Amino acid sequence: MSIPTVAVVAFNHFSAFHVSVPCVIFDDILPGQRLFDLRLCAGEPGRLRSDQGLVLDTGHGLDALAEAEIIVVPYWRDPSERPPRALLDALVAAYQRGAEVVGLCMGTYVLAYAGLLDGRRAATHWGLEQDFLHRFPAVRLDTNALYVDDARCITSAGTAAGLDCCLYLVRQRHGGAVANRVARRMVIPPYREGGQAQFIEHPVPTSTRDGRVNDLLEYLRTHLDGPHSLDALARRVSLSRRSLTRHFQRATGLSVGEWLQAERLRRSQELLETSAHSVETIAGLVGFPSAAALRQHFRARFGATPTEWRRRFQPQATV
C-alpha cells in the first residue's frame, strides 16, 4: 500500500497552533508505522514568521503541491486579503488532477478565494460566518458542522475542529482502528458530534464517574448480541428502572437504547474493517435482529452501506 503524500502550506504571519495540527497528525505519530509522507511547503516567497516570532524553514515550495495527494491549508492571516495568485492556481491544478484539498479554520477562505468551494458545502470558524457568507455567496456554508467533505474539498470549523478533520483524513486512508490509535496517542476523543460532517459519529462513552453505570457499560459491551430490557439491566445494578434511566442519562448523556445502538454500530465498523465475517454474521454478533436492520441503521448513521464501508476501509477484503 502506497503512503499518501500530504503537503501542508504555510504563510508569513502563520498561526503556530494551526500549522502544528496537521504536522503532528500526518507526521510519524505512530512509532514504527509510517502513515503519510509529510511535506511542509511555503505558500509564498520570503521569510515565514509568526506574529509571536517563530520562524519556519519549510524546505519545499508550491512545486510540492503538484505531487501531493492531500493538500492542507491550515490557516489564513486575513479574511479580507486575497491569497497569492500562484498559490490559488496551484490549488486549482492539484484539485483538477484528483488531489484532496483541505482548508482548516480560516484556511477555508483560501479554498473559497480559489473558487473551489463554489456550489459546495463548507465549514469555517463560527466567528467568521457572516463575513464568509458576505464574501462568498456561492458557497453553501454549514454553520453546524465540525468539518465537511464535499467532493474532495474538505473544510473545518475553528481551532480544535482541525484535529477532528485531520483524524477524519486518517480514517479515510487507513481505517478506524488506526485513527483511534492516533487519537489515543494525541489524548483526544476519536469522534466528536459534528452536525452534518461526513462520517462523524456520536461519541460512545466508555466510562463515567458513576461506578454502577461503568459496570453496566462493561457488561453491555461484552454482551452486545443479547436482548436487554430496562428491567433486567436495572436488576443487574440494583436500581429501579426509573433510577437506572436517570443515572444512565446523567452519566453518559444518552438513553440506554441510544448508547446500545451507537455501541453496536461502532462495533460493526470494527468488524467490517478487521474481520472477514459476513454482514449477516456481524449483525448477529453486535445484536441487530437481522442484516437488513444493520444495513438500515448503518446507512442512516454513516451515509454508506456496510459493504461500501468495508470496501473503503478494508480494500483487500472480498465482498
Buried (B, 14 or more C-beta within 10 A) or exposed (E): EEEBBBBBBBBBEBBEBBBBBBBBBBBEBBEEEEBBBBBBBBBBEEEBBBEEEEEBEBEBBBEBBEBBBBBBBBBBBEBEEEBBEEBBEBBBEBBEEEBBBBBBBBBBBBBBBBBBBBEBBBBBBEEBBEBBBEBBEEBBBBEEBBBBBBEBBBBBBBBBBBBBBBBBBBBBBBBBEBBBBBBEEBEBBBBBEBBBBBBBBBBBBEEBEBEBBBEBBEBBBEEBEEEBEBEEBBEBBEBEBEEBBEBBBEBBBBEBEBBBBBBBBBBBBBBBBBBEBEBEEBBBBBBBEEBEEBBEBBBEBBEBBBBBBBBBBBEEBEE
